[in-house]
Each structure stands twice: as structure tokens, then as C-alpha cells.
Amino acid sequence: MSELLANTGTIAAIATAVVPQQGSVGIVRVSGDHAIAIAQTLFSAPGKQVWSSHRILYGYIRQPQTKQVVDEALLLIMKAPRSFTREDVVEFHCHGGIMAVQQVLQLCLENGARLAQPGEFTLRAFLNGRLDLTQAESIADLVGAKSPQAAQTALAGLQGKLAQPIRNLRAQCLDILAEIEARIDFEEDLPPLDEQRIISEIDQVTLEITKLLATKDKGELLRTGLKVAIVGRPNVGKSSLLNAWSQSDRAIVTDLPGTTRDVVESQLVVGGIPIQVLDTAGIRETVDQVEKIGVERSRRAASAADLVLLTIDASAGWTDADQEIYEQVKHRPVILVINKIDLLGNNHVETLHATSLQLKYPQIINQVVKTAAAQNQGIDGLEIAILEIVQAGKVQAADMDLAINQRQAAALTKAKIDLEQVQRTIIEQLPLDFWTIDLRGAIYALGEITGEEVTESVLDRIFSRFCIGK
């Protein structure tokens, strides 16, 4: 990121995904002092079209020396400061695919631009005061959102719903600091400080910080999702469960044990939370070398999962093999899925909604769900059980206006610790100078979140996660 801060000039990058034979439009974005000059060199607009800001021109992108047409395109002009970076910005809207955008990008680089580094457009927007750091991070979250709720939370951050409360807390701390420093400089001219009021004000700031910190787990869940592994003996209906849940035929289903030889993955959204579901090979001892590899991968998937769905056959009950598998996965949160309820007979179908089933299983398993995956029954109950597991971890699945990330949580934690130390300093009757030390630390930590206090290493961590075109 030091290179980003040191490098100036005009930058260019492809701002859309480049996929062979996919997408009708590809965009090359150029930002900097020479952006419009580069556009005038490469773009030919027939007729009397006006080259003015925030207009779209139709024309041709040509090789400057040979005048050979590279693409038929649109050109969008955005003059500073009315652009994303608050610099002159132009966008070539080319045909999609690979060749057109790559050729246009190369022409931009040959005529005065350099290739943008990851996140450099957004970094310039931050450095030029267009965004604060919370908004910049929200852009990355919005681009990478895996569910509608994650997108809405990121959009709230982009609109400043996180930055504003942070600024308010920092302003409160600055007011307290100003009052303390005034007593240091003009002690004889001002009345003594009301220590209890200062402690009370710090309490209020600390309480608000605690509320923000409570959104961290929710934020991580929305950004990374939940990894769920379906495990169990062969032929207990794991693949049928995946197919019924995902409403697709992702996994091959037969009556033959051991059909699934590898981990099959599906992406779902439950209660606004993105979930990566892994259907694993049946866990058992086998001499089949291919199946052995699948079983080992199943064990690894279960060990790495955030949640395990231990699936058993209702008609077979809890077996010694089920117990062995449970011993391997019990270190993870486990939901017991009693599948194939329909095989108990029509007079037992109502057990799908019953509170108990006459099966022996470890009582430590609190969440038990009954399904008939082949009949698409019980999936709603499974999703409810998953959300209950999430809520048990004090992660709310309901809508939330904002959710902080790890960097923001670390800064808020630092601010909270510093404020608590200020209170201890006051109680211990230490001189006023000592009060200001930790109070300044809290102010700095809060400023790191929005970028009012920022170091190059912080910028490096944030913007290195971005794609080049952003």
C-alpha cells in the first residue's frame, strides 16, 4: 500500500468480471488528470456529440496510430469532483468477453495510464474525502455479499450508518478531553471537575461501544457464511437431504451404500445467512481405495465445519456405527437429523411433528430434527433448528442496520479498554494528566475506524482485499 500512496498519475483497470463468452458489457475505468485526454485520443464520437461531464457518447475506440477500430462502444465522462474518486473519470463501456476489454485496457496503458492496484480507485475516493474507511469497507462487503441481508447490511454501512455513531462517540470523548485539559491549563479560573459526571459520561460511551461490539459475530456470519457438513453412515439419506434442501439434484442418489465418493457442495441462504452445505461420503471402514479417500475427506470436512448435521436412518435407529461417527464430530455443534421417517409406515408419519421419537441417542445432543428427505418433508424444521443454533451463540438472525468487522471490533475493544482505564484512574485520584493519556488512546482508536486517524499499514490491510477494478 506504500506504493499506492506514493504513486500518483492516471490509473486504469477493467471494472467488470472478465469471463469467456459471458456478459454483454465490459467496462474499462480510467481515473486521474489525463483520463479525459486518453479518452479523446482513443475514442471517436461521430456527429456533433458534446464532450461534457456526465454524458454518454456513442462511437468507436480506435488504435491511435493506425486508426483501426478496436470496438464499438459507449464513453461515460465524469469530471472532478463529481466522480467516485473525485478525479476526472472516464469509462469505456465495451462489448463483454475477454478480447475487447483487454485490448482497450492495453491502449489506455500505452497512452498515459498505468494499471491500477487492488482497491486503488476506492483508496483515492477515501484519500480525496469522498468516503470514510467504514464506507470503503462496506463497498468490499457489498461486492462480496452472499445473501440479500448481507447486501443490505453492507449498503447501510456505505450510507454511513456505522460511521455516524462512531463519530458521535469520538466527539463525546473529545468533549470530555477538552474539559479535562481546560482544568489543566486554567485550573484557577474554573470550578473543579465533577468526577462522577465524567465517569457517567464515559459509562454511556462504553455502553454504546458494547452495543456495537455485539454485532461483530453477526457481521462475520453475514460475510463468511456458515459451513455445514452432512455426515453419517452410508445410505442414511445424506444426498437426498442435500437435494431436498437445495431443491436440486446436486448429489447422486441410489439405494447402493457408498454412492457418494467425494464431498458435494451447495450454496444456500437460511434466514438471511449464507450457508455452504457439504454432503459427505458415508463414513465407514472400507477396503475400496476410492471410497477410503472419500471417507477421509468427509472426516476433514466435518472437522472444519461450523455445524454438523449427523444424519441417521429412523428405521435402523441409533447404531454402534452412528455412535462412532458422533465421537468423531462431537467437538463441533451437532444437530441430529433422524431421516427416513416415512419408512416407519403411514401411521408413523405424524412423528415428523412429534416432540419425541423412541430412539436412543446421546442426550447431550439438544437439537433433533425428523425428516423424510425423499418426500421433501422436514426441511423447514431443519432450517429452524439451524437458526436456533445460531441464536444460541448470541448471533441474531434478524435484520440489523449494521454489523462491524474484525478490524472495527479490534479498534472498538481498544477504545473500551482505554475508557475503562480512564475510570480507574479517576477513582484512584491520579492527577488530571493521567486521565488524558488513555482518553487520547480511545479517541485515536475510534478515529482509526472511520479513517480520521489512520496509518499506512491499516490502509494496506483494507485495500489489499479489493479487486483491481474497484
TORGU-788251 format. One record per residue (C-alpha): residue number from 0; y, x, z. Coordinates in steps of 0.1 Angstrom, whole numbers. Layout:
N
+-----+-------+-------+-------+
|   k |    py |    px |    pz |
+-----+-------+-------+-------+
| NUM |     Y |     X |     Z |
...
+-----+-------+-------+-------+
//
This chain:
470
+-----+-------+-------+-------+
|   k |    py |    px |    pz |
+-----+-------+-------+-------+
|   0 |     0 |     0 |     0 |
|   1 |    23 |    30 |     4 |
|   2 |    21 |    32 |   -34 |
|   3 |    32 |    -4 |   -37 |
|   4 |    62 |     3 |   -15 |
|   5 |    71 |    34 |   -34 |
|   6 |    65 |    21 |   -69 |
|   7 |    93 |     0 |   -85 |
|   8 |    98 |   -10 |  -121 |
|   9 |    83 |   -37 |  -141 |
|  10 |    47 |   -48 |  -134 |
|  11 |    22 |   -69 |  -155 |
|  12 |   -12 |   -84 |  -149 |
|  13 |   -35 |  -111 |  -161 |
|  14 |   -28 |  -141 |  -137 |
|  15 |   -58 |  -162 |  -146 |
|  16 |   -95 |  -157 |  -145 |
|  17 |  -110 |  -139 |  -175 |
|  18 |  -143 |  -155 |  -184 |
|  19 |  -160 |  -151 |  -218 |
|  20 |  -157 |  -184 |  -238 |
|  21 |  -144 |  -202 |  -208 |
|  22 |  -109 |  -216 |  -202 |
|  23 |   -84 |  -228 |  -228 |
|  24 |   -54 |  -208 |  -215 |
|  25 |   -49 |  -173 |  -202 |
|  26 |   -17 |  -161 |  -186 |
|  27 |    -2 |  -127 |  -185 |
|  28 |    26 |  -124 |  -159 |
|  29 |    54 |   -97 |  -161 |
|  30 |    79 |   -92 |  -133 |
|  31 |   108 |   -67 |  -130 |
|  32 |   140 |   -56 |  -146 |
|  33 |   125 |   -51 |  -180 |
|  34 |   104 |   -83 |  -181 |
|  35 |   127 |  -101 |  -205 |
|  36 |   132 |   -71 |  -227 |
|  37 |    94 |   -67 |  -230 |
|  38 |    92 |  -104 |  -239 |
|  39 |   119 |  -100 |  -266 |
|  40 |   100 |   -71 |  -280 |
|  41 |    67 |   -88 |  -283 |
|  42 |    75 |  -125 |  -288 |
|  43 |    87 |  -141 |  -319 |
|  44 |   101 |  -176 |  -315 |
|  45 |   106 |  -194 |  -348 |
|  46 |   136 |  -217 |  -354 |
|  47 |   166 |  -219 |  -332 |
|  48 |   148 |  -220 |  -298 |
|  49 |   171 |  -210 |  -269 |
|  50 |   161 |  -180 |  -248 |
|  51 |   173 |  -193 |  -214 |
|  52 |   158 |  -194 |  -179 |
|  53 |   131 |  -220 |  -171 |
|  54 |   125 |  -229 |  -207 |
|  55 |    92 |  -227 |  -226 |
|  56 |    93 |  -211 |  -260 |
|  57 |    67 |  -216 |  -287 |
|  58 |    59 |  -187 |  -310 |
|  59 |    38 |  -156 |  -318 |
|  60 |    30 |  -124 |  -299 |
|  61 |    32 |   -95 |  -324 |
|  62 |    24 |   -59 |  -323 |
|  63 |    60 |   -43 |  -324 |
|  64 |    53 |   -16 |  -350 |
|  65 |    30 |   -34 |  -374 |
|  66 |    43 |   -70 |  -368 |
|  67 |     6 |   -81 |  -367 |
|  68 |     1 |  -114 |  -349 |
|  69 |   -19 |  -109 |  -317 |
|  70 |   -18 |  -145 |  -306 |
|  71 |    -1 |  -179 |  -310 |
|  72 |    13 |  -186 |  -275 |
|  73 |    39 |  -201 |  -252 |
|  74 |    65 |  -180 |  -233 |
|  75 |    79 |  -191 |  -200 |
|  76 |   111 |  -174 |  -188 |
|  77 |   122 |  -174 |  -152 |
|  78 |   153 |  -153 |  -144 |
|  79 |   161 |  -139 |  -110 |
|  80 |   164 |  -151 |   -83 |
|  81 |   147 |  -184 |   -94 |
|  82 |   112 |  -170 |   -97 |
|  83 |    82 |  -163 |   -74 |
|  84 |    92 |  -127 |   -69 |
|  85 |   130 |  -133 |   -71 |
|  86 |   129 |  -108 |  -100 |
|  87 |   130 |  -116 |  -137 |
|  88 |    96 |  -130 |  -146 |
|  89 |    80 |  -139 |  -179 |
|  90 |    46 |  -154 |  -185 |
|  91 |    28 |  -153 |  -218 |
|  92 |     5 |  -184 |  -220 |
|  93 |   -22 |  -172 |  -244 |
|  94 |   -55 |  -186 |  -256 |
|  95 |   -82 |  -182 |  -230 |
|  96 |  -112 |  -160 |  -231 |
|  97 |  -111 |  -122 |  -230 |
|  98 |   -96 |  -106 |  -260 |
|  99 |   -62 |  -124 |  -263 |
| 100 |   -50 |  -118 |  -228 |
| 101 |   -63 |   -83 |  -227 |
| 102 |   -45 |   -74 |  -259 |
| 103 |   -13 |   -90 |  -247 |
| 104 |   -15 |   -72 |  -214 |
| 105 |   -21 |   -39 |  -232 |
| 106 |    11 |   -45 |  -253 |
| 107 |    31 |   -51 |  -221 |
| 108 |    18 |   -18 |  -207 |
| 109 |    27 |     0 |  -239 |
| 110 |    62 |   -14 |  -239 |
| 111 |    76 |    -6 |  -204 |
| 112 |    54 |   -23 |  -178 |
| 113 |    28 |    -8 |  -155 |
| 114 |    -4 |   -25 |  -143 |
| 115 |     3 |   -44 |  -110 |
| 116 |   -17 |   -35 |   -80 |
| 117 |   -36 |   -61 |   -59 |
| 118 |   -12 |   -86 |   -44 |
| 119 |    19 |   -68 |   -57 |
| 120 |    36 |  -100 |   -71 |
| 121 |    33 |  -116 |   -37 |
| 122 |    43 |   -84 |   -19 |
| 123 |    75 |   -84 |   -40 |
| 124 |    81 |  -120 |   -31 |
| 125 |    78 |  -110 |     6 |
| 126 |   100 |   -79 |     3 |
| 127 |   126 |   -99 |   -16 |
| 128 |   127 |  -126 |    11 |
| 129 |   110 |  -153 |    -9 |
| 130 |    81 |  -156 |    15 |
| 131 |    72 |  -145 |    51 |
| 132 |    39 |  -129 |    59 |
| 133 |    23 |  -162 |    71 |
| 134 |    32 |  -178 |    37 |
| 135 |    18 |  -148 |    18 |
| 136 |   -15 |  -150 |    37 |
| 137 |   -16 |  -187 |    30 |
| 138 |   -14 |  -181 |    -7 |
| 139 |   -46 |  -159 |    -5 |
| 140 |   -62 |  -187 |    16 |
| 141 |   -52 |  -214 |    -9 |
| 142 |   -66 |  -194 |   -38 |
| 143 |   -99 |  -188 |   -19 |
| 144 |  -102 |  -222 |    -4 |
| 145 |  -138 |  -235 |    -3 |
| 146 |  -130 |  -271 |     7 |
| 147 |  -102 |  -297 |     4 |
| 148 |   -95 |  -293 |    41 |
| 149 |   -92 |  -255 |    38 |
| 150 |   -68 |  -260 |     9 |
| 151 |   -47 |  -285 |    29 |
| 152 |   -45 |  -261 |    58 |
| 153 |   -35 |  -232 |    36 |
| 154 |    -9 |  -254 |    19 |
| 155 |     5 |  -263 |    53 |
| 156 |     9 |  -225 |    61 |
| 157 |    25 |  -220 |    27 |
| 158 |    51 |  -247 |    36 |
| 159 |    60 |  -228 |    68 |
| 160 |    42 |  -250 |    94 |
| 161 |    29 |  -218 |   111 |
| 162 |    59 |  -197 |   106 |
| 163 |    83 |  -221 |   122 |
| 164 |    66 |  -224 |   156 |
| 165 |    62 |  -186 |   157 |
| 166 |    99 |  -181 |   150 |
| 167 |   107 |  -206 |   177 |
| 168 |    86 |  -188 |   203 |
| 169 |   102 |  -155 |   193 |
| 170 |   136 |  -170 |   196 |
| 171 |   128 |  -182 |   231 |
| 172 |   117 |  -147 |   241 |
| 173 |   148 |  -132 |   226 |
| 174 |   170 |  -156 |   246 |
| 175 |   151 |  -145 |   278 |
| 176 |   156 |  -109 |   269 |
| 177 |   193 |  -114 |   262 |
| 178 |   197 |  -130 |   296 |
| 179 |   179 |  -102 |   314 |
| 180 |   198 |   -74 |   296 |
| 181 |   231 |   -92 |   303 |
| 182 |   223 |   -88 |   340 |
| 183 |   215 |   -51 |   335 |
| 184 |   248 |   -45 |   317 |
| 185 |   271 |   -68 |   336 |
| 186 |   253 |   -73 |   370 |
| 187 |   286 |   -75 |   390 |
| 188 |   301 |  -102 |   367 |
| 189 |   272 |  -126 |   365 |
| 190 |   252 |  -146 |   391 |
| 191 |   217 |  -134 |   400 |
| 192 |   188 |  -144 |   377 |
| 193 |   168 |  -174 |   386 |
| 194 |   134 |  -157 |   386 |
| 195 |   114 |  -189 |   389 |
| 196 |   132 |  -204 |   359 |
| 197 |   124 |  -172 |   339 |
| 198 |    87 |  -174 |   349 |
| 199 |    86 |  -211 |   340 |
| 200 |   101 |  -204 |   305 |
| 201 |    76 |  -177 |   300 |
| 202 |    49 |  -201 |   311 |
| 203 |    60 |  -225 |   283 |
| 204 |    59 |  -198 |   257 |
| 205 |    24 |  -187 |   269 |
| 206 |    12 |  -223 |   268 |
| 207 |    23 |  -227 |   231 |
| 208 |     7 |  -194 |   222 |
| 209 |   -26 |  -205 |   238 |
| 210 |   -25 |  -237 |   217 |
| 211 |   -21 |  -216 |   185 |
| 212 |   -49 |  -193 |   196 |
| 213 |   -72 |  -223 |   199 |
| 214 |   -70 |  -228 |   161 |
| 215 |   -85 |  -194 |   153 |
| 216 |  -121 |  -204 |   152 |
| 217 |  -112 |  -234 |   131 |
| 218 |   -94 |  -211 |   107 |
| 219 |  -123 |  -188 |   104 |
| 220 |  -147 |  -216 |    98 |
| 221 |  -125 |  -231 |    70 |
| 222 |  -120 |  -197 |    53 |
| 223 |  -156 |  -183 |    55 |
| 224 |  -177 |  -214 |    60 |
| 225 |  -209 |  -219 |    78 |
| 226 |  -241 |  -202 |    68 |
| 227 |  -271 |  -225 |    74 |
| 228 |  -307 |  -214 |    69 |
| 229 |  -335 |  -239 |    64 |
| 230 |  -367 |  -223 |    79 |
| 231 |  -402 |  -235 |    87 |
| 232 |  -438 |  -233 |    77 |
| 233 |  -448 |  -237 |    40 |
| 234 |  -449 |  -272 |    27 |
| 235 |  -429 |  -289 |    55 |
| 236 |  -403 |  -302 |    30 |
| 237 |  -376 |  -275 |    32 |
| 238 |  -369 |  -276 |    -5 |
| 239 |  -370 |  -314 |    -5 |
| 240 |  -344 |  -313 |    23 |
| 241 |  -322 |  -290 |     3 |
| 242 |  -325 |  -311 |   -28 |
| 243 |  -317 |  -344 |    -9 |
| 244 |  -288 |  -328 |     9 |
| 245 |  -272 |  -312 |   -22 |
| 246 |  -282 |  -342 |   -44 |
| 247 |  -296 |  -319 |   -70 |
| 248 |  -329 |  -302 |   -80 |
| 249 |  -319 |  -267 |   -68 |
| 250 |  -353 |  -260 |   -54 |
| 251 |  -387 |  -265 |   -70 |
| 252 |  -408 |  -290 |   -50 |
| 253 |  -446 |  -292 |   -53 |
| 254 |  -475 |  -300 |   -29 |
| 255 |  -486 |  -264 |   -30 |
| 256 |  -477 |  -243 |     0 |
| 257 |  -457 |  -213 |    -8 |
| 258 |  -439 |  -226 |   -39 |
| 259 |  -405 |  -212 |   -28 |
| 260 |  -408 |  -174 |   -31 |
| 261 |  -371 |  -165 |   -26 |
| 262 |  -340 |  -177 |    -9 |
| 263 |  -324 |  -206 |   -28 |
| 264 |  -287 |  -211 |   -21 |
| 265 |  -265 |  -242 |   -24 |
| 266 |  -228 |  -248 |   -15 |
| 267 |  -218 |  -280 |     3 |
| 268 |  -189 |  -294 |    23 |
| 269 |  -196 |  -312 |    55 |
| 270 |  -167 |  -327 |    75 |
| 271 |  -142 |  -305 |    56 |
| 272 |  -162 |  -274 |    64 |
| 273 |  -177 |  -253 |    36 |
| 274 |  -214 |  -247 |    42 |
| 275 |  -237 |  -222 |    24 |
| 276 |  -272 |  -236 |    27 |
| 277 |  -301 |  -213 |    23 |
| 278 |  -336 |  -227 |    15 |
| 279 |  -360 |  -200 |    25 |
| 280 |  -396 |  -193 |    17 |
| 281 |  -422 |  -207 |    41 |
| 282 |  -428 |  -182 |    70 |
| 283 |  -464 |  -174 |    74 |
| 284 |  -488 |  -144 |    72 |
| 285 |  -499 |  -138 |    37 |
| 286 |  -517 |  -112 |    15 |
| 287 |  -497 |  -122 |   -16 |
| 288 |  -472 |   -93 |   -21 |
| 289 |  -446 |  -115 |   -38 |
| 290 |  -448 |  -141 |   -10 |
| 291 |  -446 |  -113 |    16 |
| 292 |  -412 |  -103 |     1 |
| 293 |  -400 |  -139 |     2 |
| 294 |  -411 |  -143 |    38 |
| 295 |  -393 |  -111 |    48 |
| 296 |  -361 |  -123 |    31 |
| 297 |  -365 |  -156 |    49 |
| 298 |  -365 |  -138 |    83 |
| 299 |  -334 |  -118 |    73 |
| 300 |  -316 |  -150 |    62 |
| 301 |  -324 |  -167 |    95 |
| 302 |  -312 |  -137 |   115 |
| 303 |  -279 |  -137 |    96 |
| 304 |  -273 |  -174 |    96 |
| 305 |  -247 |  -191 |   118 |
| 306 |  -271 |  -221 |   122 |
| 307 |  -308 |  -225 |   117 |
| 308 |  -325 |  -258 |   106 |
| 309 |  -360 |  -254 |   119 |
| 310 |  -380 |  -279 |    98 |
| 311 |  -414 |  -292 |   109 |
| 312 |  -438 |  -318 |    95 |
| 313 |  -438 |  -350 |   115 |
| 314 |  -474 |  -358 |   106 |
| 315 |  -486 |  -324 |   118 |
| 316 |  -464 |  -323 |   149 |
| 317 |  -454 |  -291 |   167 |
| 318 |  -479 |  -264 |   158 |
| 319 |  -485 |  -229 |   171 |
| 320 |  -470 |  -216 |   138 |
| 321 |  -438 |  -236 |   145 |
| 322 |  -437 |  -221 |   179 |
| 323 |  -440 |  -186 |   164 |
| 324 |  -411 |  -193 |   140 |
| 325 |  -390 |  -207 |   168 |
| 326 |  -395 |  -175 |   188 |
| 327 |  -380 |  -156 |   158 |
| 328 |  -349 |  -178 |   154 |
| 329 |  -341 |  -190 |   189 |
| 330 |  -314 |  -164 |   193 |
| 331 |  -294 |  -185 |   168 |
| 332 |  -281 |  -221 |   173 |
| 333 |  -311 |  -243 |   162 |
| 334 |  -314 |  -279 |   150 |
| 335 |  -349 |  -292 |   149 |
| 336 |  -355 |  -312 |   117 |
| 337 |  -386 |  -334 |   120 |
| 338 |  -392 |  -341 |    84 |
| 339 |  -417 |  -364 |    65 |
| 340 |  -412 |  -393 |    89 |
| 341 |  -422 |  -416 |    60 |
| 342 |  -457 |  -402 |    62 |
| 343 |  -462 |  -418 |    96 |
| 344 |  -466 |  -452 |    79 |
| 345 |  -443 |  -481 |    72 |
| 346 |  -445 |  -493 |   108 |
| 347 |  -430 |  -460 |   119 |
| 348 |  -401 |  -458 |    95 |
| 349 |  -378 |  -472 |   122 |
| 350 |  -385 |  -439 |   142 |
| 351 |  -359 |  -424 |   119 |
| 352 |  -333 |  -440 |   141 |
| 353 |  -352 |  -439 |   173 |
| 354 |  -340 |  -418 |   202 |
| 355 |  -373 |  -400 |   207 |
| 356 |  -405 |  -392 |   189 |
| 357 |  -438 |  -383 |   206 |
| 358 |  -438 |  -347 |   196 |
| 359 |  -439 |  -317 |   219 |
| 360 |  -413 |  -291 |   212 |
| 361 |  -392 |  -267 |   233 |
| 362 |  -369 |  -287 |   255 |
| 363 |  -342 |  -261 |   250 |
| 364 |  -336 |  -275 |   215 |
| 365 |  -309 |  -300 |   222 |
| 366 |  -303 |  -312 |   186 |
| 367 |  -332 |  -330 |   170 |
| 368 |  -329 |  -349 |   136 |
| 369 |  -355 |  -370 |   119 |
| 370 |  -356 |  -371 |    81 |
| 371 |  -376 |  -383 |    52 |
| 372 |  -361 |  -359 |    27 |
| 373 |  -383 |  -370 |    -2 |
| 374 |  -369 |  -405 |     3 |
| 375 |  -333 |  -392 |     8 |
| 376 |  -333 |  -405 |    44 |
| 377 |  -317 |  -389 |    75 |
| 378 |  -292 |  -366 |    57 |
| 379 |  -262 |  -384 |    74 |
| 380 |  -278 |  -378 |   108 |
| 381 |  -283 |  -341 |    99 |
| 382 |  -246 |  -337 |    90 |
| 383 |  -235 |  -354 |   122 |
| 384 |  -257 |  -330 |   142 |
| 385 |  -242 |  -300 |   124 |
| 386 |  -207 |  -312 |   132 |
| 387 |  -217 |  -317 |   169 |
| 388 |  -229 |  -281 |   170 |
| 389 |  -195 |  -270 |   155 |
| 390 |  -176 |  -291 |   181 |
| 391 |  -198 |  -277 |   209 |
| 392 |  -183 |  -243 |   200 |
| 393 |  -149 |  -258 |   207 |
| 394 |  -141 |  -258 |   169 |
| 395 |  -126 |  -291 |   159 |
| 396 |  -138 |  -305 |   127 |
| 397 |  -109 |  -330 |   125 |
| 398 |   -79 |  -324 |   103 |
| 399 |   -54 |  -298 |   117 |
| 400 |   -20 |  -289 |   103 |
| 401 |   -25 |  -252 |   108 |
| 402 |   -51 |  -225 |   116 |
| 403 |   -44 |  -189 |   124 |
| 404 |   -64 |  -159 |   110 |
| 405 |   -77 |  -129 |   128 |
| 406 |   -46 |  -108 |   123 |
| 407 |   -23 |  -135 |   136 |
| 408 |   -47 |  -141 |   165 |
| 409 |   -46 |  -104 |   175 |
| 410 |    -8 |  -104 |   175 |
| 411 |    -6 |  -137 |   195 |
| 412 |   -31 |  -123 |   220 |
| 413 |   -10 |   -91 |   224 |
| 414 |    21 |  -113 |   229 |
| 415 |     4 |  -134 |   255 |
| 416 |    -8 |  -103 |   274 |
| 417 |    27 |   -88 |   274 |
| 418 |    42 |  -121 |   287 |
| 419 |    17 |  -123 |   315 |
| 420 |    26 |   -87 |   324 |
| 421 |    63 |   -97 |   325 |
| 422 |    55 |  -124 |   350 |
| 423 |    35 |  -100 |   372 |
| 424 |    65 |   -75 |   370 |
| 425 |    88 |  -103 |   382 |
| 426 |    65 |  -113 |   411 |
| 427 |    62 |   -76 |   422 |
| 428 |   100 |   -74 |   423 |
| 429 |   103 |   -45 |   400 |
| 430 |   137 |   -35 |   385 |
| 431 |   150 |   -56 |   355 |
| 432 |   145 |   -26 |   332 |
| 433 |   107 |   -30 |   337 |
| 434 |   109 |   -67 |   328 |
| 435 |   123 |   -59 |   293 |
| 436 |    95 |   -34 |   284 |
| 437 |    67 |   -59 |   280 |
| 438 |    91 |   -87 |   268 |
| 439 |   101 |   -65 |   239 |
| 440 |    64 |   -59 |   232 |
| 441 |    58 |   -97 |   230 |
| 442 |    88 |  -101 |   207 |
| 443 |    75 |   -73 |   184 |
| 444 |    40 |   -89 |   183 |
| 445 |    54 |  -123 |   173 |
| 446 |    76 |  -106 |   147 |
| 447 |    45 |   -90 |   132 |
| 448 |    31 |  -124 |   124 |
| 449 |    60 |  -135 |   102 |
| 450 |    70 |  -101 |    90 |
| 451 |   102 |   -97 |   109 |
| 452 |    86 |   -67 |   124 |
| 453 |    62 |   -51 |   100 |
| 454 |    45 |   -17 |    93 |
| 455 |    31 |    -3 |    61 |
| 456 |    -4 |    -5 |    75 |
| 457 |    -1 |   -42 |    82 |
| 458 |    11 |   -48 |    46 |
| 459 |   -18 |   -27 |    34 |
| 460 |   -44 |   -49 |    52 |
| 461 |   -28 |   -81 |    40 |
| 462 |   -21 |   -75 |     3 |
| 463 |   -52 |   -54 |    -5 |
| 464 |   -72 |   -87 |    -2 |
| 465 |   -53 |  -103 |   -31 |
| 466 |   -63 |  -103 |   -67 |
| 467 |   -43 |   -82 |   -91 |
| 468 |   -26 |  -111 |  -108 |
| 469 |   -13 |  -126 |   -75 |
+-----+-------+-------+-------+
//
